[in-house]
Amino acid sequence: MTKSLLIGCGNLGQNIIGGFYKKKNKILVCDENKIVLEEISKSYNNFFEVSENIRNISLQEIEYILLCIKPQQALEVLKIISQKKKGKTKIISFVAGLKEKIIRSFFDYNVEVIRIMPNLLLKVQKSTTGIFSNNLKVSEKEKIENIFSFFGRLIWLNKESQMDFFTAFFGGGPAYLSYIFEILSEILIKKGFNKKLSNELVLILASGTVEIMGKSSNFEDVVKKVASKNGTTEKALNFLKKDKKLSLLISKAISKAEERSVEITEDLL
């Protein structure tokens, strides 16, 4: 078995394709959208084999099947795959809420299931990515880590239930931070700065702060360095910390996202 099959060429699928290309790893790409497949072939100089119909794909040389589609589409695809009656299949699911037991329920033979939850930052190899699989051998884990090393930081989870929180926290993380940046930018705009400059200044503020933190990741240390006693920053922080309202609000928001991840699973049952 020498190939991987990727099903679904949305944003995630295309980012994965780009990563495979950089590592010069062959992958068979399947998507119903002919135009998307043509663009992929053109962009990567026909490096990848493409197909519009999974029913026409032989799984004889496929080691990994990567699911990068919506939950309901995934159920349809799993039904098709299971009917091909191929043993020793390894399913790698990037589908939020699609639990291992649901995937296994489609097969009357043993399949290895690996769930992976990256975020948008895989585009810049900075994704904090959760991975879960039951009883996967160490050698197989190392192989998975090597295949997806271009993602960024890979974290093996002990329980599948942790995937819901991981999806909520890290999957949505770039959006949460971007929303905070947007709020800061809007404050600058209200103070007379134009939108382009406001966005630029907020990004400089964010990247500079991360750089100062360096490898220590000591958030409290940065706060202490900026917030002098009885100063302007301390005044603002005291307001933000009052009754832990901001902390509780953010925590509750992430809990809502985690609840939604659980709901998606229940909808698939």
Stockholm file with secondary structure:
# STOCKHOLM 1.0

chainA/1-269         MTKSLLIGCGNLGQNIIGGFYKKKNKILVCDENKIVLEEISKSYNNFFEVSENIRNISLQEIEYILLCIKPQQALEVLKIISQKKKGKTKIISFVAGLKEKIIRSFFDYNVEVIRIMPNLLLKVQKSTTGIFSNNLKVSEKEKIENIFSFFGRLIWLNKESQMDFFTAFFGGGPAYLSYIFEILSEILIKKGFNKKLSNELVLILASGTVEIMGKSSNFEDVVKKVASKNGTTEKALNFLKKDKKLSLLISKAISKAEERSVEITEDLL
#=GR chainA/1-269 SS CCEEEEECCSHHHHHHHHHHHHTTCCCEEECSCHHHHHHHHHHTTTCSEEESCGGGCCCTTEEEEEECSCHHHHHHHHHHHHTTCCSSEEEEECCTTCCHHHHHTTCSSCEEEEEEECCGGGGGTCEEEEEECTTCCHHHHHHHHHHTGGGEEEEECSSTTHHHHHIIIIITHHHHHHHHHHHHHHHHHHTTCCHHHHHHHHHHHHHHHHHHHTTTCCHHHHHHHHCCTTSHHHHHHHHHHGGGHHHHHHHHHHHHHHHHHHHHHHHHC
#=GC SS_cons         CCEEEEECCSHHHHHHHHHHHHTTCCCEEECSCHHHHHHHHHHTTTCSEEESCGGGCCCTTEEEEEECSCHHHHHHHHHHHHTTCCSSEEEEECCTTCCHHHHHTTCSSCEEEEEEECCGGGGGTCEEEEEECTTCCHHHHHHHHHHTGGGEEEEECSSTTHHHHHIIIIITHHHHHHHHHHHHHHHHHHTTCCHHHHHHHHHHHHHHHHHHHTTTCCHHHHHHHHCCTTSHHHHHHHHHHGGGHHHHHHHHHHHHHHHHHHHHHHHHC
//
